[in-house]
Amino acid sequence: MNIRIANGRVIDPARQIDQVQDVFIADGKIAALGAAPEGFEPNRTLDASGFVVAPGLIDIAARLREPGFEYRATLESEMEAAMAGGVTSVAIPPDTDPALDEPGLVEMLCYRAKKLNRAHIYPVGALTIGLKGERLSEMAELVEAGCFAFSQANVPILDNMVLMRAMQYAATFGFRVWLQPIAPFLARGGNAHDGETANRLGLPGIPVVAETVALFTYLQLAKATGVRLHITRLSSAEGLDLIEQARAQGMDVTCDISINHLHLCDQDIGYFNTNCHLIPPLRSRQDRDALSKGLLEGRINALCSDHTPVDDDSKLIPFSESEPGATGLELLLPLTLKWAEENKLPLVDALARVTSESARLVGITKAGHLSPGARADLCVFDPAARFTVSRDGLESQGKNTPFLGLELPGRVRYTIVEGELMYERKTA
């Protein structure tokens, strides 16, 4: 299908483009910007007057809940959520059931996603068999099946020798290792940040040192092995300081944070709001502000949704017994825009954190930008439209988000994947 997107404000962070012009799509790729290619005849013209035309968002941490957790969400429901959120590429953590530790599982997941013909998926393989931290997975075979990196998700490895061997193996073949820093014994039994809010509510705390101790270990092992290390879902100012120190020593280490930790702190738990039960926990206001500043200054590389749909029954119970996680695929764009508004950040810079920078971390070269010849994955949104987050307004099967009732900017009008119009919002 040939599509002309007319009169839109085209923003391409990868090339620092921000100007009103037309976009022409043919054969699933960007054909041209500005003037139409010779002989171009559109099958459909989308009027984007007043709208932003940007690369499709790339979410580097979103659980789609298949296989194994279909009662919480299905691939179909979460792919629709991705389309409604303008997310055209999704990186999937390996903590499915069973874990993504076998090539057949990865191939099945990729096949299912391709049949649905929605967002592109990029599986993160399990670093160890069953995420048990005992035996290394067959990383080379998992890469052939479609994995681009390896992780333990939220399940830390207890034996540092196993972790070092895993990093050595990954470094030998140039595989990426993505780790979330959690020292299991320091975090054991906790479910909220170890601070005044947890003390007031009588909740067992998880101290910041649970992140920094693990992070220090990961950085030392990465330095010794030369592995390409990415730290996922950082939650503390002290953790960011450690990464900065490692970089000052010449280490090439990257990191991301979630939309939850960008906007919220432990005080938002209020009176046991289980939608704020997250892993890692929401930290102090000082931590939140430091992370926002780090993202603003580019010291934090990218922003993710950490999309984790949870069934209602697992949230409508006491906080300590509830399932951690929050829905976020459809809120990644509006919460990015809200952060940009609050910090008076140009859209071209804000969108980089969820497009071009995310593409670089995942290793996507054919998307995340609007260069002629690139894959035609685009998000067209109305930056002036505002909406209130509600359960009924979410496409995701999981309705659990701490942002319920909050008014946010930005509404996706069209989502295009490989040149096909996959989502069209009928009303603003």
C-alpha positions, 0 to 999 in steps of 0.5 A: 500500500502507498500512503501519503501522510500530509501536512504533519510535523515530522519529528525524527530524533535520529536525524534531528528533523523537526519540520512540517512536511509530507511523508511518503510510504511505499512497499513497506518502507519510507519512500521520501520526505518532503516531495513525492517520489517520481510516479508515486500514487497514494492508495490513501492520504492521511491528513496529519495537520496539527499532528506529530509524525514520528518513528514508531515507539520502541519499548525495551521492556514489556511483558506480553504474558505469553507463554504461561500467563494468558490469564493475565493477558494474551499476545492478542490483547497486548499487541492491540495495546501496543498499536493504541500506544504507537509502539511498533517494536517491543523487547520482551523479558524472558520471564515467561512460563516456561522461561525463554531458554529454548530456541523452540519457545522463542521461535514459537513466540516470534511466529505467533507475533508475526501471524498477528501482524502487529508490533515487531517483537525482540525476545530477550533470552534467558541467561540461565536455564529456567532462570534458575542461575545454575546452568547457562542457556544455549545462547548461540542457538537462542540468538539464531532463534531470534534473541538479541540479548540475555537477561535474568529478568527480575530473578538474580543469580545467586552464584557470582561464578555462574554470572561471571561465566555467563558474561565471559561466554556472552563477551566471547560472541559479542552477545549483550547482557541485560541485568536488573540489579537486585541483591536477593538477600538484601531485598528478601521479603521486601515490597516497598522502598525502605523509607518513611512511607514503608515505616508508616504503613508497616511494609517490609522495606527494600533498601537502596543498597539492595540495588547498589550492591548488586550493581557494583558486582555486575559492573566489576564482573563486566569490567573483568569480562568485557561484556556489553552490559545494559542495566535495566530499570534503574531505580536510585540516584546512587545506582546512577552514580555508580554507573557514572563512575564506571563510565569515567573509568572507560566502561561502555555501560548503558541503562534505562528507567521505567515510566513509573520511576520517572514520575512516581515515588514511594509517597504515591503508595498512599494508603496501600495502593497496590498499583504502586507495588512494583519491582524495583520499588518506587524510591524516594522523591530525591531518587525520582528527581535524580533519575529524571535529571539523568534522563534529561541529561542523557546519562540514562539512555532510554525510557521503557514502560516496564509493561507488566499486566496483572489480573485484578484478583492479584491486585485486590488483596493486601499490598504485601501479598499483591503481585508487583507490576503495572500496565504501561504500553499505552502510556509510554508516549503520553508519559514521555510527553508529560515529562517533556512538558514539565522539563520544557524539553523539545519533542525531538529530544524527548522522543529520542528516549523512546525511538532512536536511543531505544533502537540503538540499545536493541540493535535495530537499524532498520527502524527507529528513524524516518530515513528513506529506505527505513522500515515504515513503522510510524506513530502519528499523534496529536500532542495537544489532545488530553485524556484521562487514564481510565480502565475502560480506555485501556486496550491491555487486558491488564488494567493495573496502573498507578496513573488511573485518573490522571490527565495526560497529553498526547493521543495516538491517531494512527499507527503504521507498521511496515507500511500498513495502517494497523491502528486508527483512532476514530475520535480525539 
